[in-house]
Amino acid sequence: MRSTSNPAFRNLPNSGYGSYAGFQPQAQGYQQPGPPGYGGYGAAPAAASDRPMTVDDVVVKTAMTLGTALLTGIITAMAVLGGSISPYPPMIGGLIVGLVLSLVIIFKKTPNPALVLAYSAAEGVFLGAITGVFEALLPGNGIALQAVLGTALVFITMLVVYKTGAIKVTPKLTKWIIGATMGAAGLMLVNLLLSMFGVNLGLRDAGPLGIGISLLFIGIAAFNFLLDFDMADQMIRSGTPSKWAWYVAFGLMTTLVWLYLEILRLLYMLQSSD
């Protein structure tokens, strides 16, 4: 499988039925050497009901994941705007819980629906709290709806770009996207460390530099969707077991969270300067 900058997809099975996750002809019959949690080397053959993944599996699992995040996000945002809760507990709690669950999912290397949905719920709480704060800072602007629509537009656009082949996911492009993503993460880490010592580089301020950085990060996040789509496509073509569609949904969710945050920040910087 091709490399990806998304840490979730790096742990996906390398192929499906007839290969890494599939039935292999052995001297004593069929044996299943699938991914961790799916049998393992020397395990018994997979159940016949565990069919290969399809596009519908990915769509349904992704819709359930996003729906969970959207529901908890709306509830949290409304609670923050209504003044019934402070934004900081759900913001910090959602961030920590989401981070812990994402690490468990990534390192456990098992497509667990409960963990994926719990991660989505935590991210929804985190994003909802932040969205409530931005809505309160810019009352009447509808910044939350704009951010949701902007995120959906970027997602759909990149899906069309991938499906039409307008941009091919080549090894060279993959390396560029991975490098750009690592560079963005490194830049934010440096900015965070310096801010702890009172040094402000202006990367997140509402100015030309901050707006430029947000636009750059939105572009990088958008191109990450191409790698995510390509990885999911390879899994479907190779016959990876259908339960791994939950892992695909988790991987897409991590990119969507980053994209939404950057679009929300960009909209705030543009509208607060009016």
KADAUR-V697188 format. One record per residue. RES is the residue in one small letter. SS is DSSP state (h for helix, s for strand, l for the rest). PHI is phi in whole degrees, 0 to 359 (NA if undefined). OMEGA is omega in whole degrees, -180 to 180 (* if undefined). Layout:
RES|SS|PHI|OMEGA / RES|SS|PHI|OMEGA
//
This chain:
m|l|NA|180 / r|l|289|180 / s|l|290|178 / t|l|211|178 / s|l|276|180 / n|l|279|-177 / p|l|298|179 / a|l|294|-175 / f|h|287|178 / r|h|292|-177 / n|h|254|179 / l|l|284|177 / p|l|300|-174 / n|l|287|177 / s|l|195|-173 / g|l|240|-178 / y|l|305|-178 / g|l|89|180 / s|l|217|-173 / y|l|300|-178 / a|l|261|-174 / g|l|246|180 / f|s|289|180 / q|s|242|176 / p|s|292|179 / q|s|243|-179 / a|l|298|-178 / q|l|255|-180 / g|s|114|-178 / y|s|280|178 / q|s|222|-174 / q|s|251|177 / p|l|258|-172 / g|l|289|-177 / p|l|292|179 / p|l|306|-180 / g|l|87|-179 / y|l|244|179 / g|l|142|-179 / g|l|81|-179 / y|l|297|178 / g|l|82|-178 / a|s|280|179 / a|l|288|179 / p|l|302|-180 / a|l|293|178 / a|l|296|-178 / a|l|296|-179 / s|l|286|-180 / d|l|276|-175 / r|l|283|177 / p|s|295|180 / m|l|292|176 / t|l|235|177 / v|h|299|179 / d|h|300|178 / d|h|300|-179 / v|h|295|-179 / v|h|297|-177 / v|h|296|-178 / k|h|294|179 / t|h|293|179 / a|h|297|179 / m|h|294|-180 / t|h|294|180 / l|h|293|179 / g|h|298|178 / t|h|296|179 / a|h|296|-179 / l|h|295|-179 / l|h|296|-179 / t|h|293|179 / g|h|293|180 / i|h|296|180 / i|h|299|-179 / t|h|294|-180 / a|h|299|180 / m|h|294|179 / a|h|294|179 / v|h|293|-180 / l|h|294|180 / g|h|282|179 / g|l|81|-179 / s|l|283|177 / i|l|221|173 / s|l|282|-178 / p|h|289|-172 / y|h|289|177 / p|h|302|179 / p|h|293|180 / m|h|293|-179 / i|h|290|-180 / g|h|297|179 / g|h|297|179 / l|h|296|-178 / i|h|293|-180 / v|h|297|179 / g|h|298|179 / l|h|296|-180 / v|h|298|-180 / l|h|297|180 / s|h|296|179 / l|h|293|178 / v|h|297|-179 / i|h|297|-177 / i|h|293|-175 / f|h|275|176 / k|h|288|177 / k|l|58|178 / t|l|228|-180 / p|l|286|-177 / n|l|257|-178 / p|h|303|-178 / a|h|298|180 / l|h|293|-180 / v|h|296|180 / l|h|291|177 / a|h|294|176 / y|h|298|180 / s|h|297|179 / a|h|297|180 / a|h|296|179 / e|h|294|177 / g|h|296|178 / v|h|297|180 / f|h|299|-179 / l|h|292|179 / g|h|296|179 / a|h|295|179 / i|h|296|180 / t|h|298|178 / g|h|299|178 / v|h|295|-180 / f|h|295|178 / e|h|296|179 / a|h|291|180 / l|h|287|180 / l|l|234|-177 / p|l|298|176 / g|l|85|-178 / n|l|275|-179 / g|l|65|-176 / i|h|295|-180 / a|h|295|180 / l|h|297|178 / q|h|298|-179 / a|h|293|179 / v|h|296|-180 / l|h|295|178 / g|h|296|178 / t|h|296|179 / a|h|297|-180 / l|h|295|179 / v|h|296|-180 / f|h|301|-178 / i|h|295|180 / t|h|299|-179 / m|h|291|176 / l|h|293|177 / v|h|295|179 / v|h|301|-179 / y|h|290|-176 / k|h|294|-180 / t|h|277|-179 / g|l|75|179 / a|l|300|174 / i|l|233|-180 / k|l|277|177 / v|l|275|180 / t|l|264|176 / p|h|304|180 / k|h|293|179 / l|h|295|179 / t|h|300|179 / k|h|296|179 / w|h|296|-179 / i|h|294|179 / i|h|298|179 / g|h|297|180 / a|h|295|179 / t|h|294|178 / m|h|295|177 / g|h|295|179 / a|h|296|179 / a|h|296|179 / g|h|296|180 / l|h|296|179 / m|h|292|178 / l|h|294|178 / v|h|298|179 / n|h|299|179 / l|h|295|-179 / l|h|297|-180 / l|h|293|180 / s|h|296|178 / m|l|292|179 / f|l|254|176 / g|l|82|180 / v|l|261|-179 / n|l|249|179 / l|l|276|180 / g|l|78|-177 / l|l|289|-178 / r|l|246|179 / d|l|277|179 / a|l|279|178 / g|l|217|-179 / p|h|305|180 / l|h|294|180 / g|h|297|178 / i|h|295|179 / g|h|297|179 / i|h|296|179 / s|h|297|177 / l|h|298|178 / l|h|296|-179 / f|h|293|176 / i|h|297|178 / g|h|297|180 / i|h|295|179 / a|h|299|180 / a|h|298|180 / f|h|291|175 / n|h|297|177 / f|h|300|179 / l|h|299|178 / l|h|292|179 / d|h|297|180 / f|h|297|-178 / d|h|294|179 / m|h|296|178 / a|h|297|180 / d|h|297|178 / q|h|296|179 / m|h|295|179 / i|h|295|-179 / r|h|295|-177 / s|h|273|176 / g|l|80|178 / t|l|302|-179 / p|s|309|-172 / s|h|299|-178 / k|h|295|179 / w|h|286|174 / a|h|297|176 / w|h|296|179 / y|h|290|176 / v|h|298|179 / a|h|300|178 / f|h|296|179 / g|h|298|178 / l|h|295|-179 / m|h|296|-179 / t|h|298|178 / t|h|290|180 / l|h|296|179 / v|h|298|179 / w|h|298|-179 / l|h|298|-179 / y|h|298|180 / l|h|299|-179 / e|h|291|178 / i|h|292|178 / l|h|298|179 / r|h|295|180 / l|h|298|180 / l|h|299|179 / y|h|296|-179 / m|h|296|-179 / l|h|291|-175 / q|h|277|-180 / s|h|285|-180 / s|l|270|180 / d|l|290|*
//
